[in-house]
């Protein structure tokens, strides 16, 4: 079996596992269902890793036409899977993180209903299959199908604790906003099909290349609509409102997947669609794409960092840090060069491990103390020394401490973007990392003044009659949460809940230390950004070597900027814990917090505003 023939198996393995668990889960004991879930997730991870290692070179693109429907003369109606190193690497990352989430959840939740022991691992495997399929598909419509499979399962996982009203509400907000994004993507696909008569990425790109001279209104509209749906999944501003609401109510293992890989898949889709379809002479001009991605990236990074610092609900804090880092990824993509993409790939790889590890530590707090409120947990985590150490290391890695892969990815993006982008990356990393370190210092070290007894939240004096402001203030707490583990609060932390974040942080460290990894990612980025090479490989089966560029590497400037960001993060955290924790939002941030009202109608209005903004930036 060659590499191309393993591509369908990477998707089929978790799908088969989900089918087995749905069919036999009613008769299996819980431990057997969870073991099967881990085995199927690990099988897909092994297939993806082996396929990546067996690919002849970083620039090779194994292609598998399902059912043998191969193209003739550049024309085809078949469905294709393309296994370039970026796609295979993302499929491997997805599968490894799914395995980590299932391992973390080992005998984790409250006992499932009788004869439903396989429901949660089956949903995770379906989620994994959708993400792997999206990473490997070379067909735009099937990318939409896989993305929606992923989305539907994500809604179910977010509202998994269906007996709680908040979980249902968070899942509904998530589903509604992302469904709107799906409709826009489908409409954009329809416009491209009307123009080209094709659905394959390579075929659409080739058809647009045949009409050089710049895009017309239909091509611009299709780009805006397709990318809008992808940016909704990526939680880019102003499409981001669903993310914090979903993370606040989703089970901890689900948060690990949402922030670790699902958001990043939206960025991957944006990059894939641009370089395979719209990067040619008949697509979107590079200056227009650069302007749109850069503007949205800066807006996303700044707003995410500001909102992250304002949170005391630890899950919301980490969710907004994900939004801030999404902005930094968009800035890297906006460079539209292999160097920028290579930096983003490294950053995404390390960020997945760091963010999943941080959520795992927050899950430990939730299940030990029944709270994720930074102030209510003050000093309670001192007994959890290993979890506290992991949380602190995760905060430092998020701030960009060398030699973590997050620092390397940030340094490469800074070098590729240059100038003011360096200052932006340093400040955003410092604020998000500082927010995590501030929470860790209060919770695990007991630093700072002890908060007053946690009772009902008082309203701001100048907004006592403002119900919306009070609701916004209440959203930032995380008190009296229901533990997710069976039997109520944990008296002892299971080893699996500590081993998983340890391994994830070790992986993030390895990203920055293994030279072969960054060299391979650099060459893979060369191939990913080669528009003509992708079309030639998929439609004609001919490999083309792209122009090589210097691979990602450590630089003195990058190390110094990483150390500066880390020092700023530590300083911000220490300054913050010296003051009493604020129970109400700061006055200057109240208008910004009101935008995040939790009302679906508001989010729909911002969704429409985002489409308008994106179109204005492209035109």
Phi, psi and omega in degrees: 000125179272179185298317183301323183288343177278345184300313178298329181293329179298326178275321186288331184298306177293329175299316178297319178299319178296319179297318179298316182291324177291318182285317185257352184298335180290342182249352183269144170292163187300315184297325179291318179297318180291323177296317178297319178301315179295320182295317180291321177296317179294325178298316178295321178297317180296319178297316181294318180293318179294320179296321178293317180291329183273352177296130188306321180209168181294340182263357180287152180228086175301133185235131178233117176268113185294136181075007180075016181277074183279155181286152175233119181064029179085001180246140181201151173246008184278166176263133187236143170247135183238122186252059174288169188296325179294313179296315178295320178297321178292322176297321177294318179298315178303313184292320178294322180288326174297319177297318179297318180295319179291323177293317177299324183274008183303116183049045192261306185288165169304148186309125181293162178304154181304135178068022175232031184295333183267005187293312183292309178299328178295318178296319179297319179294321175298318177301315179298316180298317178298319181289320178295317178299320178295325181292332189252344186291146174248018183238128186293319180292320178290331171299318176298316181298313179296322181294323179285327172301314177301316182294314182299317179293323179297323177297316180295320180292322179297317179265029185301323178273071192293344179286349180259129183298322182296322179296318179294317180296315179298320179293322179293318177298314177305311184294318184293311182295317181289330175294322175299318176298321179295320179296319179294319178298316180297321177295319177297320177298320178299320178294319178295321178294322178297325181281318190250340186071019184229157175237342177290144180300313181294319180295317179296315179300318179295319180294320178291325179297334181288352180232071181291172179116004178101159185280153170260185185298324182293318179294318178298315181297319180295319178298313182299316183291316180296314183291328178303312179299324179289322180289335173297313178297327180283353180060040174280143178293136004262033179257015194265353196298332183290336194294308183294322178298319180292316181295328183294334185246345182289148173302151185304314179299329178289320176301323178301322181279321182297308181280331184284321185223325187295316178300318181294332177295329174297320176293318178301315179298319178299314180294317181298313182295318181296309188285333181269331186251311193254001184274354182278184183294340178260007183259213183275127179301144182303319179300323180291315178297319178300314182298316182293311182295321181293315181297314179294325179295314180296314179299317181294316182296315183291311182295319179298319180293317180297314181291327177299315182296332184279349188275148167241345171284113192295325177292320177293322178302312180291327178295316180290331174293326175298317178299316180300317181287331171302320176300319178294322176298318179296323176298319177295318178295327183296340178295332178059039177228159175301326180297314179296317179295321178298320177296318179296318180299315177297317181297315180299317181299314180285321181299323179301315180293317182295312184291320177297322179295319179295317177296323178298320178294321177296322176299324177297317177298316181299317185276346175268322188239355178068033180201150169233028179268122184303320183282318180295331182273006185308117176078350184288336183277005183296335178284342182261072189294317183291318177298321177296320178296318179296319180296318178295318178296320177298320177296319177294320178295321179295328178286343178103035180285121172294147006260029178298153180296333176298321178292320179294313178300317179298318181296320180292320177297317179299317180293321181288320182277320176071172171057230186294338179299329177297314179298319179298313181296319179296314183292316181295317178297319181294318183291314181292316176296321179296323178297318178294315180294324176300312179297318179297320180296321180287316188281312188265338179249345180069025180284153176089170179299143178286126180297156175295164181306131184284108174239199177299142183291132175275147180279155174301142184302324182272006181220034184297333182261006185262099184295324181295318180296320179295319179296320179296320179295320182293329181297336185276353179273168176218035185279153171051045175280152177281125176301150182266351183272155179292143178082013179083210186293143182283137171267337178220135181280123178299149182300324182299328181285345176258327180293320184298307179296329177298313180295322180295317178292324176297321177295319178297325177292320181296328179302323181276347187253339186270109183298321183297328181294312181290329175294316178296320179294323178298315179291324177295324177294325175302314181290321183298323183271004180269093184300309183294322180296323178295313180299316181296318182293317185284316187272332186238355176069023180249127178281140178229129180278122178285167176295121183288147176233161179300133180289161176303143183204159174286142174230158179300316180298318180297318178296317181294318178294324177295318177295322178296315179299320179294317179298318178297319179298315179297317180297316179298318180296316181293321177296322182291319185284346177288341180256154176298141178295137181280130177271344175244155178294148176299146188298320183292337182268355183302314178301322180293321180292327179294333176297329179266064191280339187086356179273126184298323180301321177296319182292325176295320179298318178291329175299313179295321177297324180294319177300317180298317180297315181298317179296319180295325180287331181280319186293000000 
